[in-house]
Amino acid sequence: MARFLTLADVAEELSISVAQARSLVRSGDLPAIQVGGRGMWRIEAVVLEEYIQRQYARTRAALAGEREPTD
């Protein structure tokens, strides 16, 4: 696997649009760097995996909160 991924690669991996991937980068949710004269975004593969793991943790926490017993 390549060290750096393009926004298109990330979009394909997450099954989202390139615009949604760009939004994740611009919001800071998905850390990335700009390279080249045109400032093309690149995301490290390990950073994408860390993002995915954070999303799993966030989902688990949200589901755990929903399951709290109500008296």
C-alpha positions as CSV (number, residue, x, y, z in Angstrom):
1,M,0.0,0.0,0.0
2,A,1.2,3.5,-0.8
3,R,2.2,5.7,2.1
4,F,0.2,8.7,0.8
5,L,-3.4,8.6,-0.5
6,T,-5.2,11.2,-2.7
7,L,-8.6,12.5,-1.8
8,A,-10.0,10.2,-4.4
9,D,-8.4,7.2,-2.7
10,V,-9.8,8.3,0.6
11,A,-13.2,8.8,-0.9
12,E,-13.2,5.3,-2.4
13,E,-11.9,3.7,0.8
14,L,-14.7,5.3,2.9
15,S,-17.4,5.1,0.2
16,I,-18.0,8.8,0.2
17,S,-17.6,11.5,-2.4
18,V,-14.4,13.4,-3.1
19,A,-16.2,16.6,-1.8
20,Q,-17.0,14.9,1.5
21,A,-13.3,13.7,1.8
22,R,-12.2,17.3,1.1
23,S,-14.5,18.5,3.8
24,L,-13.1,16.1,6.3
25,V,-9.6,17.4,5.5
26,R,-10.6,21.1,5.6
27,S,-12.4,20.6,8.9
28,G,-9.3,19.1,10.5
29,D,-11.1,15.8,11.2
30,L,-8.8,14.0,8.8
31,P,-5.2,15.4,9.0
32,A,-3.5,15.9,5.6
33,I,-0.7,17.8,3.9
34,Q,-0.6,19.8,0.7
35,V,2.1,19.0,-1.7
36,G,3.2,20.3,-5.1
37,G,2.7,23.6,-6.8
38,R,-1.0,23.2,-7.0
39,G,-1.4,22.2,-3.3
40,M,-2.8,18.7,-3.9
41,W,-4.0,17.1,-0.7
42,R,-2.3,13.9,0.5
43,I,-3.3,11.7,3.5
44,E,-1.0,9.2,5.0
45,A,-2.5,5.7,5.0
46,V,-1.8,5.3,8.7
47,V,-3.6,8.6,9.4
48,L,-6.7,7.3,7.5
49,E,-6.6,4.1,9.6
50,E,-6.4,6.2,12.8
51,Y,-9.4,8.3,11.6
52,I,-11.4,5.1,11.0
53,Q,-10.5,3.7,14.5
54,R,-11.6,7.1,16.0
55,Q,-14.9,6.8,14.2
56,Y,-15.4,3.3,15.5
57,A,-14.7,4.5,19.1
58,R,-17.1,7.4,18.6
59,T,-19.8,5.1,17.3
60,R,-19.3,2.7,20.2
61,A,-19.5,5.6,22.7
62,A,-22.7,6.9,21.1
63,L,-24.3,3.5,21.1
64,A,-23.3,2.9,24.7
65,G,-24.9,6.2,25.7
66,E,-28.2,5.1,24.0
67,R,-28.2,1.8,25.9
68,E,-28.1,3.4,29.3
69,P,-31.1,2.1,31.4
70,T,-33.9,4.6,32.0
71,D,-35.8,4.3,35.3
